[in-house]
Amino acid sequence: MLDSPILLFDFDGVILTQKALEYTALIKLRLKFYRWQNIDDLRLIDLARIFEQSDSSNRIKALIRIYKNFKKYIPSKWRRVIFFIKFRRMYPKYEKYETLKPNLKEILLKLKEHDVPLGVVSNTSKKRLNHFIDKFKLDDYFSVFISRDDTPYRKPDPYPVHLALNLIKKKHNITIDKTQVYLIGDLPSDIMSANNAKIKSIAILNGHGTKEDLENTKPTHVLEDISNLLELEPIKKFLLN
């Protein structure tokens, strides 16, 4: 019998649609107040991702990151500060409209039926992650959840992956074979984290990252959508065994 794969999922863009950040980005981009620059090729999801990666539970750290990361788009220093304050207050109001990615529940149920260990490795905050764990009962499927508050390092560092695998090892009482571990992500930082942790990776193309950027990180596998996961040859082979 084949050894079970271990699947680690990124959260936003792979499990969750992240409509709230995109809608907030749309509203902000329409405001002439910020005097936007260099946004011709900037997608809503790009703006949302830059904000998410800059954010932190420490507001001072978040402000410093926003101040730096949005300099290209909002040249005015004080307008960048206002952007940070307004964006941070606005997007949580729309998170009530977030949904799981289409077909994801069916996929998770199928994997659970075959006792495939599942974990979440995310750069989002623990408070936010816990909210959606409760809302969508994600602990029915996943045994391990790693947020940015659980680790001193974020992806692309390998530490969050190592932490997740150590917890899975204890909870499932199994030996970890890294050749059977996959990190599923939609950003280059996800694939780089997998590469740095010496595990396999699955790039999802319809999430937040661009096809070119994802392919440049050399993922083990590339899927158009998370709904295609069970058709991936090594996963399919295990489920049919």
C-alpha positions as a LaTeX table, in Angstrom:
\begin{tabular}{lrrr}
\hline
Residue & $x$ (\AA) & $y$ (\AA) & $z$ (\AA) \\
\hline
Met1 & 0.00 & 0.00 & 0.00 \\
Leu2 & 1.23 & 3.49 & $-0.83$ \\
Asp3 & 2.20 & 5.80 & 2.01 \\
Ser4 & $-0.31$ & 8.57 & 2.52 \\
Pro5 & 0.65 & 12.01 & 1.23 \\
Ile6 & 0.65 & 14.91 & 3.67 \\
Leu7 & $-0.98$ & 18.04 & 2.31 \\
Leu8 & $-0.29$ & 21.52 & 3.67 \\
Phe9 & $-2.57$ & 24.29 & 2.37 \\
Asp10 & $-1.97$ & 28.00 & 2.18 \\
Phe11 & $-5.10$ & 29.83 & 3.37 \\
Asp12 & $-6.01$ & 32.94 & 1.37 \\
Gly13 & $-6.48$ & 32.24 & $-2.32$ \\
Val14 & $-6.33$ & 28.46 & $-1.82$ \\
Ile15 & $-8.90$ & 27.78 & 0.90 \\
Leu16 & $-10.57$ & 31.18 & 1.19 \\
Thr17 & $-11.64$ & 33.44 & $-1.69$ \\
Gln18 & $-10.48$ & 36.68 & 0.01 \\
Lys19 & $-13.27$ & 38.79 & $-1.49$ \\
Ala20 & $-13.12$ & 41.33 & 1.36 \\
Leu21 & $-9.57$ & 42.46 & 0.59 \\
Glu22 & $-10.29$ & 42.66 & $-3.13$ \\
Tyr23 & $-13.48$ & 44.68 & $-2.63$ \\
Thr24 & $-11.69$ & 47.08 & $-0.27$ \\
Ala25 & $-8.88$ & 47.41 & $-2.81$ \\
Leu26 & $-11.43$ & 48.28 & $-5.51$ \\
Ile27 & $-12.93$ & 51.04 & $-3.37$ \\
Lys28 & $-9.53$ & 52.49 & $-2.50$ \\
Leu29 & $-8.25$ & 52.44 & $-6.08$ \\
Arg30 & $-11.25$ & 54.51 & $-7.17$ \\
Leu31 & $-10.40$ & 57.31 & $-4.75$ \\
Lys32 & $-8.41$ & 60.12 & $-6.36$ \\
Phe33 & $-7.42$ & 61.31 & $-2.88$ \\
Tyr34 & $-4.46$ & 58.90 & $-2.75$ \\
Arg35 & $-3.06$ & 60.12 & $-6.09$ \\
Trp36 & $-2.24$ & 56.62 & $-7.25$ \\
Gln37 & 0.84 & 56.01 & $-9.39$ \\
Asn38 & 2.11 & 52.96 & $-11.34$ \\
Ile39 & $-1.17$ & 51.04 & $-11.08$ \\
Asp40 & $-1.81$ & 50.30 & $-14.76$ \\
Asp41 & $-0.82$ & 46.65 & $-14.38$ \\
Leu42 & $-1.82$ & 46.35 & $-10.72$ \\
Arg43 & $-4.65$ & 43.86 & $-10.19$ \\
Leu44 & $-7.05$ & 44.16 & $-7.27$ \\
Ile45 & $-5.65$ & 40.97 & $-5.82$ \\
Asp46 & $-2.11$ & 42.37 & $-6.12$ \\
Leu47 & $-3.04$ & 45.40 & $-4.05$ \\
Ala48 & $-4.84$ & 43.19 & $-1.53$ \\
Arg49 & $-1.85$ & 40.85 & $-1.31$ \\
Ile50 & 0.62 & 43.70 & $-0.75$ \\
Phe51 & $-1.55$ & 44.96 & 2.09 \\
Glu52 & $-1.93$ & 41.49 & 3.62 \\
Gln53 & 1.80 & 40.79 & 3.49 \\
Ser54 & 2.49 & 44.17 & 5.08 \\
Asp55 & $-0.04$ & 43.82 & 7.87 \\
Ser56 & 0.84 & 42.71 & 11.39 \\
Ser57 & $-0.79$ & 42.41 & 14.79 \\
Asn58 & 1.76 & 45.05 & 15.79 \\
Arg59 & 0.35 & 48.24 & 14.29 \\
Ile60 & 3.70 & 50.05 & 14.32 \\
Lys61 & 5.36 & 47.24 & 12.35 \\
Ala62 & 2.41 & 47.15 & 9.95 \\
Leu63 & 2.55 & 50.89 & 9.41 \\
Ile64 & 6.29 & 50.75 & 8.69 \\
Arg65 & 5.75 & 47.98 & 6.14 \\
Ile66 & 2.83 & 49.77 & 4.49 \\
Tyr67 & 4.89 & 52.98 & 4.43 \\
Lys68 & 7.63 & 51.16 & 2.54 \\
Asn69 & 5.64 & 48.76 & 0.34 \\
Phe70 & 3.14 & 51.35 & $-0.95$ \\
Lys71 & 5.66 & 54.08 & $-1.69$ \\
Lys72 & 5.62 & 53.18 & $-5.39$ \\
Tyr73 & 1.84 & 53.53 & $-5.56$ \\
Ile74 & 1.10 & 56.35 & $-3.09$ \\
Pro75 & 4.03 & 58.82 & $-3.19$ \\
Ser76 & 2.60 & 61.08 & $-0.47$ \\
Lys77 & 3.81 & 60.00 & 2.98 \\
Trp78 & 0.79 & 61.20 & 4.94 \\
Arg79 & $-1.63$ & 59.78 & 2.37 \\
Arg80 & 0.07 & 56.38 & 2.84 \\
Val81 & $-0.59$ & 56.63 & 6.57 \\
Ile82 & $-4.26$ & 57.47 & 5.97 \\
Phe83 & $-4.51$ & 54.61 & 3.46 \\
Phe84 & $-3.21$ & 52.19 & 6.08 \\
Ile85 & $-5.68$ & 53.36 & 8.73 \\
Lys86 & $-8.69$ & 53.36 & 6.39 \\
Phe87 & $-7.91$ & 50.06 & 4.68 \\
Arg88 & $-7.29$ & 48.28 & 7.98 \\
Arg89 & $-10.62$ & 49.48 & 9.34 \\
Met90 & $-12.63$ & 48.76 & 6.19 \\
Tyr91 & $-11.80$ & 45.26 & 4.98 \\
Pro92 & $-12.90$ & 43.36 & 8.15 \\
Lys93 & $-16.41$ & 44.69 & 7.58 \\
Tyr94 & $-16.66$ & 42.68 & 4.36 \\
Glu95 & $-15.13$ & 39.44 & 5.62 \\
Lys96 & $-18.61$ & 38.18 & 6.47 \\
Tyr97 & $-19.04$ & 37.61 & 2.71 \\
Glu98 & $-15.99$ & 35.35 & 2.42 \\
Thr99 & $-16.56$ & 31.80 & 1.19 \\
Leu100 & $-14.48$ & 28.69 & 0.74 \\
Lys101 & $-13.12$ & 28.09 & $-2.73$ \\
Pro102 & $-15.59$ & 26.22 & $-5.00$ \\
Asn103 & $-15.53$ & 22.40 & $-4.66$ \\
Leu104 & $-13.09$ & 22.56 & $-1.75$ \\
Lys105 & $-15.37$ & 20.86 & 0.79 \\
Glu106 & $-15.87$ & 17.86 & $-1.46$ \\
Ile107 & $-12.11$ & 17.57 & $-1.92$ \\
Leu108 & $-11.45$ & 17.78 & 1.81 \\
Leu109 & $-14.11$ & 15.17 & 2.56 \\
Lys110 & $-12.58$ & 12.78 & 0.06 \\
Leu111 & $-9.10$ & 13.26 & 1.54 \\
Lys112 & $-10.46$ & 12.80 & 5.06 \\
Glu113 & $-12.13$ & 9.52 & 4.02 \\
His114 & $-8.65$ & 8.25 & 3.11 \\
Asp115 & $-7.03$ & 9.55 & 6.32 \\
Val116 & $-4.76$ & 11.98 & 4.51 \\
Pro117 & $-3.14$ & 14.31 & 7.11 \\
Leu118 & $-4.04$ & 17.92 & 6.31 \\
Gly119 & $-2.63$ & 21.16 & 7.66 \\
Val120 & $-2.87$ & 24.91 & 7.04 \\
Val121 & 0.26 & 27.07 & 6.86 \\
Ser122 & $-0.65$ & 30.73 & 6.49 \\
Asn123 & 0.85 & 34.19 & 6.86 \\
Thr124 & $-2.46$ & 35.54 & 8.12 \\
Ser125 & $-3.09$ & 36.43 & 11.77 \\
Lys126 & $-4.12$ & 33.82 & 14.33 \\
Lys127 & $-7.24$ & 35.79 & 15.29 \\
Arg128 & $-8.43$ & 35.96 & 11.69 \\
Leu129 & $-7.56$ & 32.33 & 10.99 \\
Asn130 & $-9.41$ & 31.17 & 14.12 \\
His131 & $-12.48$ & 33.15 & 13.04 \\
Phe132 & $-12.71$ & 31.23 & 9.78 \\
Ile133 & $-11.84$ & 27.91 & 11.41 \\
Asp134 & $-14.96$ & 28.35 & 13.54 \\
Lys135 & $-17.12$ & 29.77 & 10.75 \\
Phe136 & $-16.42$ & 26.97 & 8.27 \\
Lys137 & $-15.66$ & 24.20 & 10.80 \\
Leu138 & $-12.26$ & 23.69 & 9.22 \\
Asp139 & $-11.02$ & 21.62 & 12.15 \\
Asp140 & $-13.30$ & 18.86 & 10.84 \\
Tyr141 & $-10.74$ & 18.43 & 8.06 \\
Phe142 & $-7.43$ & 19.95 & 9.16 \\
Ser143 & $-5.49$ & 18.76 & 12.19 \\
Val144 & $-2.89$ & 21.55 & 12.26 \\
Phe145 & $-3.15$ & 25.31 & 11.75 \\
Ile146 & $-0.09$ & 27.59 & 11.58 \\
Ser147 & $-0.59$ & 31.36 & 11.47 \\
Arg148 & 1.97 & 34.15 & 11.38 \\
Asp149 & 1.53 & 34.51 & 15.15 \\
Asp150 & 2.62 & 30.92 & 15.79 \\
Thr151 & 6.08 & 31.35 & 14.34 \\
Pro152 & 8.86 & 33.96 & 14.42 \\
Tyr153 & 9.27 & 33.58 & 10.65 \\
Arg154 & 6.84 & 33.78 & 7.74 \\
Lys155 & 6.86 & 32.02 & 4.39 \\
Pro156 & 9.07 & 31.86 & 2.31 \\
Asp157 & 11.06 & 30.76 & 5.36 \\
Pro158 & 10.79 & 26.98 & 5.88 \\
Tyr159 & 10.15 & 27.30 & 9.63 \\
Pro160 & 6.30 & 27.37 & 9.41 \\
Val161 & 6.39 & 24.18 & 7.33 \\
His162 & 8.72 & 22.44 & 9.78 \\
Leu163 & 6.48 & 23.47 & 12.67 \\
Ala164 & 3.38 & 22.12 & 10.91 \\
Leu165 & 5.07 & 18.81 & 10.15 \\
Asn166 & 6.26 & 18.39 & 13.73 \\
Leu167 & 2.71 & 18.88 & 14.98 \\
Ile168 & 1.31 & 16.48 & 12.38 \\
Lys169 & 3.91 & 13.91 & 13.38 \\
Lys170 & 2.77 & 14.11 & 17.02 \\
Lys171 & $-0.97$ & 14.26 & 16.37 \\
His172 & $-1.04$ & 11.42 & 13.85 \\
Asn173 & 1.81 & 9.43 & 15.41 \\
Ile174 & 3.49 & 8.99 & 12.05 \\
Thr175 & 6.95 & 9.25 & 10.55 \\
Ile176 & 7.36 & 12.13 & 8.14 \\
Asp177 & 8.61 & 11.24 & 4.67 \\
Lys178 & 9.34 & 14.56 & 2.99 \\
Thr179 & 9.00 & 13.02 & $-0.45$ \\
Gln180 & 5.30 & 12.58 & 0.38 \\
Val181 & 4.71 & 16.12 & 1.70 \\
Tyr182 & 3.13 & 18.80 & $-0.51$ \\
Leu183 & 2.58 & 22.49 & 0.17 \\
Ile184 & $-0.30$ & 23.90 & $-1.90$ \\
Gly185 & $-0.04$ & 27.63 & $-2.52$ \\
Asp186 & $-0.89$ & 30.45 & $-4.89$ \\
Leu187 & 2.06 & 32.75 & $-4.25$ \\
Pro188 & 5.79 & 32.47 & $-5.00$ \\
Ser189 & 6.44 & 32.71 & $-1.25$ \\
Asp190 & 4.48 & 29.46 & $-0.77$ \\
Ile191 & 6.51 & 27.59 & $-3.37$ \\
Met192 & 9.77 & 29.05 & $-2.07$ \\
Ser193 & 8.85 & 27.96 & 1.45 \\
Ala194 & 8.28 & 24.42 & 0.19 \\
Asn195 & 11.57 & 24.47 & $-1.70$ \\
Asn196 & 13.40 & 25.75 & 1.36 \\
Ala197 & 11.82 & 23.03 & 3.51 \\
Lys198 & 12.84 & 20.35 & 0.98 \\
Ile199 & 9.27 & 19.22 & 0.33 \\
Lys200 & 7.16 & 19.15 & $-2.82$ \\
Ser201 & 4.92 & 21.98 & $-3.96$ \\
Ile202 & 1.70 & 22.50 & $-5.87$ \\
Ala203 & 1.13 & 25.93 & $-7.44$ \\
Ile204 & $-2.48$ & 27.08 & $-7.91$ \\
Leu205 & $-2.76$ & 29.48 & $-10.86$ \\
Asn206 & $-6.14$ & 31.09 & $-10.20$ \\
Gly207 & $-5.18$ & 32.52 & $-6.82$ \\
His208 & $-3.17$ & 35.63 & $-6.00$ \\
Gly209 & 0.11 & 34.97 & $-7.79$ \\
Thr210 & 0.79 & 35.37 & $-11.50$ \\
Lys211 & 1.53 & 32.34 & $-13.65$ \\
Glu212 & 4.95 & 33.69 & $-14.60$ \\
Asp213 & 6.03 & 34.41 & $-11.02$ \\
Leu214 & 4.83 & 31.02 & $-9.81$ \\
Glu215 & 6.51 & 29.08 & $-12.61$ \\
Asn216 & 9.77 & 30.95 & $-11.97$ \\
Thr217 & 9.88 & 29.41 & $-8.48$ \\
Lys218 & 9.84 & 25.94 & $-10.08$ \\
Pro219 & 6.92 & 24.23 & $-8.31$ \\
Thr220 & 6.75 & 20.43 & $-8.41$ \\
His221 & 3.25 & 20.56 & $-9.88$ \\
Val222 & 1.04 & 23.27 & $-11.36$ \\
Leu223 & $-2.76$ & 23.25 & $-11.24$ \\
Glu224 & $-5.19$ & 25.71 & $-12.77$ \\
Asp225 & $-7.52$ & 25.46 & $-9.78$ \\
Ile226 & $-7.71$ & 23.73 & $-6.40$ \\
Ser227 & $-10.68$ & 21.76 & $-7.75$ \\
Asn228 & $-8.18$ & 19.81 & $-9.88$ \\
Leu229 & $-6.25$ & 18.56 & $-6.85$ \\
Leu230 & $-7.66$ & 15.03 & $-6.78$ \\
Glu231 & $-6.73$ & 14.57 & $-10.43$ \\
Leu232 & $-3.05$ & 15.21 & $-9.72$ \\
Glu233 & $-1.31$ & 11.92 & $-10.51$ \\
Pro234 & 0.31 & 11.12 & $-7.12$ \\
Ile235 & $-2.87$ & 12.06 & $-5.23$ \\
Lys236 & $-5.11$ & 10.19 & $-7.64$ \\
Lys237 & $-2.88$ & 7.12 & $-7.45$ \\
Phe238 & $-3.07$ & 7.06 & $-3.67$ \\
Leu239 & $-6.85$ & 7.48 & $-3.59$ \\
Leu240 & $-7.33$ & 4.66 & $-6.10$ \\
Asn241 & $-4.95$ & 2.31 & $-4.33$ \\
\hline
\end{tabular}
